[in-house]
């Protein structure tokens, strides 16, 4: 499969528009269309349904779109390993995580880099839903995530690297009763903002309480990711339920108020996940460092 054609496909699928994708790559729309047609011919499937106004993914196109980011990253991984071998590096360790998680493991990675300076250690920002797949498919050696987000899969192992809990975060001037602790009832009376990609037990408890409540509730507004939730809070548009380590680091230049959650189980572990059959020495050294 031609990787450039795969990149073209990815951006057409993302924009749902051939002309915008062509502008992104500074090529003509007809040339882009030929590349996509060649890719469809090579794969033996139709990837897009086109009409006069819109472009839609077929079922086969949706499958490829879900996987193409990992395919491109795996290709990049192979070339990075080749470059590391040519430069004399003693191995490579690929780590996947998501935006805003850096503060939770920066010190650990710095210790590893200092202990193994000849290992090429890289960290990439990966979409939350792809973290586990990136490990299972061998694109990365290790991923940092939250314990409740790890899927049940016999091929995966996990190790705790720290404990944390969820808190309620709002602008300091957000109109909310004073106090350092909030109850379920107080939260349900507010506009709540949650990233769509996470499903912590504390959220499920709030949703259950909302269904059982006789009082009207503004409900929970779901946003695409954590940075969007942070932005909404900074704009004073509501309250978000966030891990404490994110509330301590993600809000820049905006005074915020952080409250503990009463009558809710807010605890969780930040974990590193990896494939059980990955016996790469660089990974084993990192896991040993976690255990120390």
Number of C-alpha atoms within 10 A of each C-alpha: 8 10 13 11 17 20 17 21 27 20 18 25 21 13 12 18 16 23 16 15 23 19 12 12 13 10 12 13 16 12 11 22 17 12 18 22 18 14 21 17 12 11 12 9 14 16 24 22 11 14 8 5 6 11 16 16 19 15 13 13 20 15 12 18 21 12 15 17 18 19 18 15 14 17 13 13 17 12 11 15 16 11 12 17 13 9 10 10 14 14 17 21 18 19 25 25 21 20 15 16 18 18 13 17 16 11 11 14 18 12 13 18 15 10 13 16 12 15 18 17 17 13 16 14 14 18 15 19 12 17 24 24 15 25 22 20 13 16 22 25 23 27 23 24 23 20 18 14 17 16 10 8 10 8 12 17 15 19 16 17 17 14 14 15 18 24 24 21 27 27 21 14 10 17 11 14 8 9 10 12 14 19 13 15 15 11 21 20 14 17 15 23 24 23 19 14 15 16 12 18 15 19 17 11 13 18 15 11 14 21 10 9 12 8 10 9 16 12 16 19 15 14 15 12 17 23 15 15 25 24 13 19 22 22 13 16 16 20 27 27 26 23 20 17 18 20 22 13 13 17 18 11 7 11 11 19 17 22 19 19 20 14 10 15 12 19 14 19 16 23 22 25 25 25 20 12 9 16 10 12 13 20 19 12 13 19 17 10 14 16 9 5
